[in-house]
Amino acid sequence: MKLLCEVFRSPKKEGMYLFVKREEGLTRVPETLLAVFGSPESALVFALEPSRKLALADTATVLAALESEGFYVQMPPGSSAEPALDPRQNKQQK
């Protein structure tokens, strides 16, 4: 699987990034996440494929999240995810 990925940086939380499929943009990102994330600032567009190495995330995990959830949130190293950023918790609360 190979897809065009766009990465957005958070203006509210340094080191937090949001990965989405370029063709979908932010359409599948929950409003609760965007409220915590802030107004997304485009940082990078690149071709993501299984053989590509990412600096702080597992490529297979990112690809799987993009397919199932429509986005992947990369937190700064050493930080824990907030509940609003975890799509599994959002589904359980609905």
Residue pairs with C-beta under 8 A, 6 or more apart in sequence:
1 49
1 50
1 63
1 67
2 47
2 48
2 49
3 21
3 22
3 23
3 47
3 48
3 49
3 63
3 66
4 21
4 22
4 23
4 45
4 46
4 47
4 48
5 19
5 20
5 21
5 22
5 45
5 46
5 47
5 48
5 62
5 66
6 19
6 20
6 21
6 22
6 25
6 42
6 44
6 45
7 17
7 18
7 19
7 42
7 43
7 44
7 45
7 46
8 17
8 18
8 20
8 26
8 37
8 40
8 41
8 42
8 43
9 16
9 17
9 18
9 40
9 41
9 43
10 16
10 17
10 18
10 37
10 38
10 40
10 41
11 38
11 39
11 41
12 36
12 37
12 38
13 36
13 37
13 38
13 76
14 76
15 75
15 76
15 77
15 79
16 37
16 73
16 74
16 75
16 76
17 43
17 73
17 74
18 26
18 29
18 33
18 37
18 40
18 71
18 72
18 73
18 74
19 48
19 57
19 62
19 65
19 66
19 71
19 72
19 73
19 74
20 26
20 28
20 29
20 66
20 70
20 71
20 72
21 66
21 70
22 45
24 70
26 34
26 40
26 71
27 70
28 69
28 70
28 71
29 70
29 71
30 87
30 90
32 84
32 90
33 71
33 73
33 84
33 85
34 40
35 84
36 82
36 84
36 85
37 73
37 85
46 52
48 59
48 62
48 63
48 66
49 59
50 59
50 60
50 63
51 59
52 59
53 59
54 62
56 74
56 77
57 72
57 74
61 72
62 72
65 71
65 72
65 87
66 72
69 87
71 87
73 81
73 85
75 81
75 85
83 89
84 90
